[in-house]
Amino acid sequence: MAAGDRVVRVLGGLTVAQAPNIVFILADDLGWADLGVYGATDFATPHLDRLAGQGVRFTQAYANSAVCSATRIALITGRYQYRLRAGLEEPIALRDTGLGLPPEHPTLPSLLKAAGYDTALIGKWHLGLPPQYGPLQSGYDRFFGNLHGAIDYFTHKPGVGDDVARDLWENEMPVERAGYYTQVLADEATAYINARAVQGADERKPFFLSLHFTAPHWPWEGPGDEAVAHQIKSLFHYDGGSLRKYGEIVEALDAAVGQVLAALHDVGAGDNTIVVFTSDNGGERFSKTWPFTGQKTELLEGGLRVPTLLRWPARIAPQVQHQVTASMDWLPTLLAAAGVSPHADYPSDGENILPVLEGSAPAHPRTLYWRYKAQAQRAVREGNWKYLKVNDNEFLFDVAADERERANLRDLEPEVFARLKTQWAAWDAQFLPIADDVYTHGVTPDIQADHYVPHRLTRG
């Protein structure tokens, strides 16, 4: 039996020609208003703005966490990250914790691979280290990229210094590439798409490409800043960056996405390829999150609400979509689009939103939950209501009427406040507890002046 015949049989009645390719593009720490179509004014993102006009622009898309590896576990499993020990980490730190995504857990790539898809991850993994964990252990046929959470754009190291090993891999072999990492990833993705196009009809299969950029994550280096890579004393780069520099990083990301979209068009795959673009969490330091407040590591809207785009010309009309979504929705949604069933033993906590996008079902209210160890944060969004707890301070917001989360309605709506608080506790009891050894990262007054801790004032 030819490979193509096998795909016809397992793809839920879809033929090879009907089964969509999927390109899932994930930015790293991109803020809500860091694209032109979401409100960016200090720099231009023409390719992503064009993608928005050709497809779906989401207005209420949320990350599963306010930090990277936790969201990535939710994305790849379709479940709340708190079901897995590695998902509690905020994020999985550079230190060798022995934690990662268990290879036996079904994932979006493993389920698509079992159904006949070619699968590849190009870019950031950040879900545990080989040989116990890794992209190849969790459903990807091919991997090119970095295993840790962040690397320098030029040295491709997860730290600074001659003694730090490069974090750049092809499958499980270390490799070297020269150049700005955002462009390196774009070139690898372009080559992958072109290689699929030249396969013979009897061996060609649909593909699932995860393209996970590190941009616009720190360090603050644009494409012309190779010298900076050899001058910085820490990858956190607390003494660097500016709005102008951040704009250069985002514009390079936009150009890289444009290159990949052009490759899809050039090989004739643009019409029946699902392209998703989103971010793993809200923006950091130099991001624009207007009209929201908060940033990465915070459960305010600016730390959770993320720019999200989808294009699939073969089935979905261009639209502005107000449906509330979360990262964990992508597994059931993309599996449904591919005609593939989820694993019965690992039901998704997410929702298949394909009927809403196709217009066969209306947008509807959702209830989503979050927790974050730093500052003892809790949050629930139910319809337009949002319960938020930060340390000992509790709030109730109507995030449709009050996007900046300023008007605390807890005393005006005590029943809603009490209900959401109780719901959060019941939800939380289903998951692994946040233990003392769970790592967390937060924004502290010593690194950001706007996060100072004020003295309590006496009101006169």
Sequence and secondary structure as in RCSB ss.txt:
>XXXX:A:sequence
MAAGDRVVRVLGGLTVAQAPNIVFILADDLGWADLGVYGATDFATPHLDRLAGQGVRFTQAYANSAVCSATRIAL
ITGRYQYRLRAGLEEPIALRDTGLGLPPEHPTLPSLLKAAGYDTALIGKWHLGLPPQYGPLQSGYDRFFGNLHGA
IDYFTHKPGVGDDVARDLWENEMPVERAGYYTQVLADEATAYINARAVQGADERKPFFLSLHFTAPHWPWEGPGD
EAVAHQIKSLFHYDGGSLRKYGEIVEALDAAVGQVLAALHDVGAGDNTIVVFTSDNGGERFSKTWPFTGQKTELL
EGGLRVPTLLRWPARIAPQVQHQVTASMDWLPTLLAAAGVSPHADYPSDGENILPVLEGSAPAHPRTLYWRYKAQ
AQRAVREGNWKYLKVNDNEFLFDVAADERERANLRDLEPEVFARLKTQWAAWDAQFLPIADDVYTHGVTPDIQAD
HYVPHRLTRG
>XXXX:A:secstr
  HHHHHHHHSTT  TTTS EEEEEEESS  TT SGGGT  SS  HHHHHHHHHSEEESSEE SSSSHHHHHHHH
HHSS GGGSGGGGSBS  SS  S    TTS  HHHHHHHTT EEEEEEE  S  TTTS TGGGT SEEEEESSS 
  TTT  SSSSTTS    EETTEE    S HHHHHHHHHHHHHHHHHTS TTT   EEEEEE  TT SS   TT 
HHHHTT S TT TT   HHHHHHHHHHHHHHHHHHHHHHHHTT STTEEEEEEESS   TT   TT    TT  S
HHHHB  EEEE TTT   EEE   EEGGGHHHHHHHHHT    TTS  SS   HHHHHTSS     EEEEEETGG
GEEEEEETTEEEEEETTEEEEEETTT TT     TTTSHHHHHHHHHHHHHHHTTS    TT  B    TTT GG
G         
